[in-house]
Amino acid sequence: ELGAFGESSDDRNDDDVSPMASIKYLATDTVLETLHMDDAMTYLTYSTGFRSGGVAVGNGDFDGDNIIDLENFKPEYVDMWEWGFKIDALDRMLRTNVAIFYEDYTDIQLTTTKPGPFGIPLPAIENAAKAEMQGVEIEFTLLPTDKLRFMGSVAYLDAEFKEYLSEVPIDGEQVVIDRSDEPMPRAPEWTAYLSADYNIQTGTMGTITPNFLVRYSDETYGGFDRDSFYVADAVSIPSETFYDARITWAL
């Protein structure tokens, strides 16, 4: 039962098998000596993913105070390739992880809005037929001394719709439009962080560890519907840098 909007029901049942295969190579002693590394490995992974479909109130049509004909949204599928490597060097003071990935989505599920009763927009979920995401992630941990530690990462993401047709109301009629030119919501192009902490041994007073962290996020589009696209600056979060500091005391 849906209160003032009356009653409606629908159901669906989705299932899938999501295989994954990975191969890795551990560097030999000869390779490690040649490259002046302590340890190294590389890997290649192929995997698939699945997210069940469903029904949503916002996907329905309205007839007065009653919701009729709830719409289904389809399952989401993804094929992903990832190549990466992990390295220990400098007498294991430095650890570096690098991953390069490519993701091919089919029927990716997206949050949008559709007009409800009395012109009030309601949240809905719909599928974009095709989307791609690709990028690279780099992480590192550096231990210059047994007390000082640096950690950091940087990530680049290129996300875009390849095929996205959506029904929108225009002059009282449902019209199919092409939304593939819209930016991917909540997918900043660049993100990064860097942290440093230092362990201070005080004997009977335990360990005091000051920590400093800086995080960066590129501009993030936050729109949902087609109207948001026309006012992208107003619904986007500008690039931001955050600074955090804390002190931990352990007895």
Contacts in CASP RR format, 6 or more apart in sequence:
PFRMAT RR
TARGET T0000
AUTHOR 0000-0000-0000
METHOD contacts of the structure
MODEL  1
ELGAFGESSDDRNDDDVSPMASIKYLATDTVLETLHMDDAMTYLTYSTGF
RSGGVAVGNGDFDGDNIIDLENFKPEYVDMWEWGFKIDALDRMLRTNVAI
FYEDYTDIQLTTTKPGPFGIPLPAIENAAKAEMQGVEIEFTLLPTDKLRF
MGSVAYLDAEFKEYLSEVPIDGEQVVIDRSDEPMPRAPEWTAYLSADYNI
QTGTMGTITPNFLVRYSDETYGGFDRDSFYVADAVSIPSETFYDARITWA
L
1 7 0 8 1.000
2 8 0 8 1.000
2 57 0 8 1.000
2 67 0 8 1.000
4 65 0 8 1.000
5 57 0 8 1.000
5 62 0 8 1.000
5 65 0 8 1.000
5 66 0 8 1.000
5 67 0 8 1.000
5 117 0 8 1.000
6 65 0 8 1.000
6 66 0 8 1.000
6 67 0 8 1.000
7 66 0 8 1.000
7 67 0 8 1.000
8 57 0 8 1.000
8 60 0 8 1.000
8 66 0 8 1.000
8 67 0 8 1.000
8 68 0 8 1.000
8 69 0 8 1.000
8 70 0 8 1.000
9 70 0 8 1.000
10 55 0 8 1.000
10 70 0 8 1.000
10 72 0 8 1.000
11 55 0 8 1.000
12 53 0 8 1.000
12 54 0 8 1.000
12 55 0 8 1.000
12 72 0 8 1.000
14 50 0 8 1.000
14 52 0 8 1.000
14 53 0 8 1.000
14 54 0 8 1.000
14 75 0 8 1.000
16 49 0 8 1.000
16 50 0 8 1.000
16 75 0 8 1.000
16 77 0 8 1.000
18 47 0 8 1.000
18 48 0 8 1.000
18 49 0 8 1.000
18 50 0 8 1.000
19 47 0 8 1.000
19 48 0 8 1.000
20 45 0 8 1.000
20 46 0 8 1.000
20 47 0 8 1.000
20 48 0 8 1.000
21 45 0 8 1.000
21 46 0 8 1.000
21 47 0 8 1.000
22 43 0 8 1.000
22 44 0 8 1.000
22 45 0 8 1.000
22 46 0 8 1.000
22 47 0 8 1.000
23 43 0 8 1.000
23 44 0 8 1.000
23 45 0 8 1.000
24 41 0 8 1.000
24 42 0 8 1.000
24 43 0 8 1.000
24 44 0 8 1.000
25 41 0 8 1.000
25 42 0 8 1.000
25 43 0 8 1.000
26 40 0 8 1.000
26 41 0 8 1.000
27 35 0 8 1.000
27 37 0 8 1.000
27 39 0 8 1.000
27 40 0 8 1.000
27 41 0 8 1.000
27 42 0 8 1.000
31 37 0 8 1.000
31 40 0 8 1.000
32 38 0 8 1.000
32 39 0 8 1.000
32 40 0 8 1.000
36 89 0 8 1.000
37 87 0 8 1.000
37 88 0 8 1.000
37 89 0 8 1.000
38 88 0 8 1.000
38 89 0 8 1.000
38 90 0 8 1.000
38 91 0 8 1.000
38 92 0 8 1.000
39 86 0 8 1.000
39 87 0 8 1.000
39 88 0 8 1.000
39 92 0 8 1.000
40 85 0 8 1.000
40 86 0 8 1.000
40 87 0 8 1.000
40 88 0 8 1.000
41 85 0 8 1.000
41 86 0 8 1.000
42 83 0 8 1.000
42 84 0 8 1.000
42 85 0 8 1.000
42 86 0 8 1.000
43 82 0 8 1.000
43 83 0 8 1.000
43 84 0 8 1.000
43 85 0 8 1.000
44 81 0 8 1.000
44 82 0 8 1.000
44 83 0 8 1.000
44 84 0 8 1.000
45 80 0 8 1.000
45 81 0 8 1.000
45 82 0 8 1.000
45 83 0 8 1.000
46 79 0 8 1.000
46 80 0 8 1.000
46 81 0 8 1.000
47 79 0 8 1.000
47 80 0 8 1.000
47 82 0 8 1.000
48 77 0 8 1.000
48 78 0 8 1.000
48 79 0 8 1.000
48 80 0 8 1.000
49 77 0 8 1.000
49 78 0 8 1.000
49 79 0 8 1.000
49 80 0 8 1.000
50 75 0 8 1.000
50 76 0 8 1.000
50 77 0 8 1.000
50 78 0 8 1.000
51 75 0 8 1.000
51 76 0 8 1.000
51 109 0 8 1.000
52 75 0 8 1.000
53 72 0 8 1.000
53 73 0 8 1.000
53 74 0 8 1.000
53 75 0 8 1.000
53 76 0 8 1.000
53 109 0 8 1.000
54 72 0 8 1.000
54 73 0 8 1.000
54 125 0 8 1.000
55 70 0 8 1.000
55 71 0 8 1.000
55 72 0 8 1.000
55 73 0 8 1.000
56 70 0 8 1.000
56 71 0 8 1.000
56 73 0 8 1.000
56 123 0 8 1.000
56 124 0 8 1.000
56 125 0 8 1.000
57 67 0 8 1.000
57 70 0 8 1.000
57 122 0 8 1.000
58 114 0 8 1.000
58 116 0 8 1.000
58 122 0 8 1.000
58 123 0 8 1.000
58 124 0 8 1.000
59 70 0 8 1.000
59 71 0 8 1.000
59 72 0 8 1.000
59 73 0 8 1.000
59 114 0 8 1.000
59 124 0 8 1.000
59 125 0 8 1.000
59 126 0 8 1.000
60 67 0 8 1.000
60 68 0 8 1.000
60 69 0 8 1.000
60 70 0 8 1.000
60 71 0 8 1.000
60 114 0 8 1.000
60 124 0 8 1.000
61 67 0 8 1.000
61 68 0 8 1.000
61 69 0 8 1.000
61 71 0 8 1.000
62 68 0 8 1.000
62 116 0 8 1.000
62 117 0 8 1.000
64 117 0 8 1.000
65 117 0 8 1.000
71 124 0 8 1.000
73 109 0 8 1.000
73 125 0 8 1.000
73 126 0 8 1.000
73 127 0 8 1.000
74 107 0 8 1.000
74 127 0 8 1.000
75 107 0 8 1.000
76 105 0 8 1.000
76 106 0 8 1.000
76 107 0 8 1.000
76 108 0 8 1.000
76 109 0 8 1.000
76 127 0 8 1.000
77 105 0 8 1.000
77 106 0 8 1.000
77 107 0 8 1.000
78 103 0 8 1.000
78 104 0 8 1.000
78 105 0 8 1.000
78 106 0 8 1.000
78 108 0 8 1.000
79 103 0 8 1.000
79 104 0 8 1.000
80 101 0 8 1.000
80 102 0 8 1.000
80 103 0 8 1.000
80 104 0 8 1.000
81 101 0 8 1.000
81 102 0 8 1.000
82 99 0 8 1.000
82 100 0 8 1.000
82 101 0 8 1.000
82 102 0 8 1.000
83 99 0 8 1.000
83 100 0 8 1.000
83 101 0 8 1.000
84 97 0 8 1.000
84 98 0 8 1.000
84 99 0 8 1.000
84 100 0 8 1.000
85 97 0 8 1.000
85 98 0 8 1.000
86 95 0 8 1.000
86 96 0 8 1.000
86 97 0 8 1.000
86 98 0 8 1.000
87 94 0 8 1.000
87 95 0 8 1.000
87 96 0 8 1.000
87 97 0 8 1.000
88 94 0 8 1.000
88 95 0 8 1.000
89 96 0 8 1.000
92 143 0 8 1.000
93 142 0 8 1.000
93 143 0 8 1.000
93 144 0 8 1.000
94 140 0 8 1.000
94 141 0 8 1.000
94 142 0 8 1.000
94 143 0 8 1.000
95 140 0 8 1.000
95 141 0 8 1.000
96 138 0 8 1.000
96 139 0 8 1.000
96 140 0 8 1.000
97 137 0 8 1.000
97 138 0 8 1.000
97 139 0 8 1.000
97 140 0 8 1.000
98 136 0 8 1.000
98 137 0 8 1.000
98 138 0 8 1.000
98 139 0 8 1.000
99 136 0 8 1.000
99 137 0 8 1.000
100 135 0 8 1.000
100 136 0 8 1.000
101 133 0 8 1.000
101 134 0 8 1.000
101 135 0 8 1.000
101 136 0 8 1.000
101 137 0 8 1.000
102 132 0 8 1.000
102 133 0 8 1.000
102 134 0 8 1.000
102 135 0 8 1.000
103 132 0 8 1.000
103 133 0 8 1.000
103 134 0 8 1.000
104 130 0 8 1.000
104 132 0 8 1.000
105 128 0 8 1.000
105 130 0 8 1.000
105 131 0 8 1.000
105 132 0 8 1.000
105 133 0 8 1.000
106 129 0 8 1.000
106 130 0 8 1.000
107 127 0 8 1.000
107 128 0 8 1.000
107 129 0 8 1.000
108 127 0 8 1.000
108 128 0 8 1.000
108 130 0 8 1.000
108 131 0 8 1.000
109 125 0 8 1.000
109 126 0 8 1.000
109 127 0 8 1.000
110 125 0 8 1.000
110 126 0 8 1.000
110 127 0 8 1.000
110 128 0 8 1.000
110 185 0 8 1.000
111 123 0 8 1.000
111 124 0 8 1.000
111 125 0 8 1.000
111 185 0 8 1.000
111 224 0 8 1.000
112 123 0 8 1.000
112 124 0 8 1.000
112 125 0 8 1.000
112 126 0 8 1.000
112 166 0 8 1.000
112 224 0 8 1.000
112 225 0 8 1.000
113 121 0 8 1.000
113 122 0 8 1.000
113 123 0 8 1.000
113 124 0 8 1.000
113 224 0 8 1.000
113 225 0 8 1.000
114 121 0 8 1.000
114 122 0 8 1.000
114 124 0 8 1.000
114 169 0 8 1.000
114 225 0 8 1.000
115 121 0 8 1.000
115 122 0 8 1.000
115 169 0 8 1.000
116 122 0 8 1.000
121 225 0 8 1.000
123 224 0 8 1.000
126 166 0 8 1.000
128 161 0 8 1.000
128 163 0 8 1.000
128 164 0 8 1.000
128 166 0 8 1.000
128 179 0 8 1.000
128 180 0 8 1.000
129 162 0 8 1.000
129 163 0 8 1.000
129 164 0 8 1.000
129 165 0 8 1.000
130 161 0 8 1.000
130 162 0 8 1.000
130 163 0 8 1.000
130 164 0 8 1.000
131 159 0 8 1.000
131 160 0 8 1.000
131 161 0 8 1.000
131 162 0 8 1.000
131 164 0 8 1.000
131 184 0 8 1.000
132 158 0 8 1.000
132 159 0 8 1.000
132 160 0 8 1.000
132 162 0 8 1.000
133 157 0 8 1.000
133 158 0 8 1.000
133 159 0 8 1.000
133 184 0 8 1.000
133 187 0 8 1.000
134 157 0 8 1.000
134 158 0 8 1.000
135 155 0 8 1.000
135 156 0 8 1.000
135 157 0 8 1.000
135 158 0 8 1.000
136 155 0 8 1.000
136 156 0 8 1.000
137 153 0 8 1.000
137 154 0 8 1.000
137 155 0 8 1.000
137 156 0 8 1.000
138 153 0 8 1.000
138 154 0 8 1.000
138 155 0 8 1.000
139 151 0 8 1.000
139 152 0 8 1.000
139 153 0 8 1.000
140 150 0 8 1.000
140 151 0 8 1.000
140 152 0 8 1.000
140 153 0 8 1.000
141 149 0 8 1.000
141 150 0 8 1.000
141 151 0 8 1.000
141 152 0 8 1.000
142 149 0 8 1.000
142 150 0 8 1.000
142 151 0 8 1.000
143 149 0 8 1.000
143 150 0 8 1.000
144 150 0 8 1.000
146 199 0 8 1.000
147 198 0 8 1.000
147 199 0 8 1.000
147 200 0 8 1.000
147 201 0 8 1.000
148 196 0 8 1.000
148 197 0 8 1.000
148 198 0 8 1.000
148 199 0 8 1.000
149 196 0 8 1.000
149 197 0 8 1.000
149 198 0 8 1.000
150 194 0 8 1.000
150 195 0 8 1.000
150 196 0 8 1.000
151 194 0 8 1.000
151 195 0 8 1.000
151 196 0 8 1.000
152 192 0 8 1.000
152 193 0 8 1.000
152 194 0 8 1.000
152 195 0 8 1.000
153 192 0 8 1.000
153 193 0 8 1.000
154 190 0 8 1.000
154 191 0 8 1.000
154 192 0 8 1.000
155 190 0 8 1.000
155 191 0 8 1.000
155 192 0 8 1.000
156 189 0 8 1.000
156 190 0 8 1.000
157 187 0 8 1.000
157 188 0 8 1.000
157 189 0 8 1.000
157 190 0 8 1.000
157 191 0 8 1.000
158 189 0 8 1.000
159 184 0 8 1.000
159 187 0 8 1.000
160 183 0 8 1.000
160 184 0 8 1.000
161 179 0 8 1.000
161 180 0 8 1.000
161 181 0 8 1.000
161 182 0 8 1.000
161 184 0 8 1.000
162 180 0 8 1.000
163 180 0 8 1.000
164 178 0 8 1.000
164 179 0 8 1.000
164 180 0 8 1.000
164 182 0 8 1.000
165 176 0 8 1.000
165 177 0 8 1.000
165 178 0 8 1.000
165 179 0 8 1.000
166 176 0 8 1.000
166 177 0 8 1.000
166 179 0 8 1.000
166 226 0 8 1.000
167 174 0 8 1.000
167 175 0 8 1.000
167 176 0 8 1.000
167 177 0 8 1.000
168 174 0 8 1.000
168 175 0 8 1.000
168 177 0 8 1.000
168 225 0 8 1.000
168 226 0 8 1.000
169 175 0 8 1.000
177 226 0 8 1.000
179 226 0 8 1.000
179 229 0 8 1.000
181 229 0 8 1.000
182 226 0 8 1.000
182 229 0 8 1.000
183 221 0 8 1.000
183 232 0 8 1.000
184 221 0 8 1.000
185 221 0 8 1.000
185 222 0 8 1.000
185 223 0 8 1.000
185 224 0 8 1.000
186 220 0 8 1.000
186 221 0 8 1.000
186 222 0 8 1.000
187 220 0 8 1.000
187 221 0 8 1.000
188 217 0 8 1.000
188 218 0 8 1.000
188 219 0 8 1.000
188 220 0 8 1.000
188 239 0 8 1.000
189 218 0 8 1.000
189 219 0 8 1.000
190 216 0 8 1.000
190 217 0 8 1.000
190 218 0 8 1.000
191 215 0 8 1.000
191 216 0 8 1.000
191 217 0 8 1.000
191 218 0 8 1.000
192 215 0 8 1.000
192 216 0 8 1.000
193 213 0 8 1.000
193 214 0 8 1.000
193 215 0 8 1.000
193 216 0 8 1.000
194 213 0 8 1.000
194 214 0 8 1.000
195 211 0 8 1.000
195 212 0 8 1.000
195 213 0 8 1.000
195 214 0 8 1.000
196 211 0 8 1.000
196 212 0 8 1.000
197 209 0 8 1.000
197 210 0 8 1.000
197 211 0 8 1.000
197 212 0 8 1.000
198 209 0 8 1.000
198 210 0 8 1.000
199 207 0 8 1.000
199 208 0 8 1.000
199 209 0 8 1.000
200 207 0 8 1.000
200 208 0 8 1.000
200 209 0 8 1.000
200 210 0 8 1.000
201 207 0 8 1.000
202 208 0 8 1.000
205 251 0 8 1.000
206 249 0 8 1.000
206 250 0 8 1.000
206 251 0 8 1.000
207 249 0 8 1.000
207 250 0 8 1.000
208 247 0 8 1.000
208 248 0 8 1.000
208 249 0 8 1.000
209 247 0 8 1.000
209 248 0 8 1.000
209 249 0 8 1.000
209 250 0 8 1.000
210 245 0 8 1.000
210 246 0 8 1.000
210 247 0 8 1.000
210 248 0 8 1.000
211 245 0 8 1.000
211 246 0 8 1.000
211 247 0 8 1.000
211 248 0 8 1.000
212 243 0 8 1.000
212 244 0 8 1.000
212 245 0 8 1.000
213 242 0 8 1.000
213 243 0 8 1.000
213 244 0 8 1.000
213 245 0 8 1.000
214 241 0 8 1.000
214 242 0 8 1.000
214 243 0 8 1.000
214 244 0 8 1.000
215 241 0 8 1.000
215 242 0 8 1.000
215 244 0 8 1.000
216 239 0 8 1.000
216 240 0 8 1.000
216 241 0 8 1.000
216 242 0 8 1.000
217 237 0 8 1.000
217 239 0 8 1.000
217 240 0 8 1.000
217 242 0 8 1.000
218 239 0 8 1.000
219 236 0 8 1.000
219 237 0 8 1.000
219 238 0 8 1.000
219 239 0 8 1.000
220 236 0 8 1.000
220 237 0 8 1.000
221 232 0 8 1.000
221 235 0 8 1.000
221 236 0 8 1.000
222 228 0 8 1.000
222 235 0 8 1.000
222 236 0 8 1.000
222 237 0 8 1.000
223 229 0 8 1.000
223 232 0 8 1.000
223 235 0 8 1.000
223 236 0 8 1.000
228 235 0 8 1.000
END
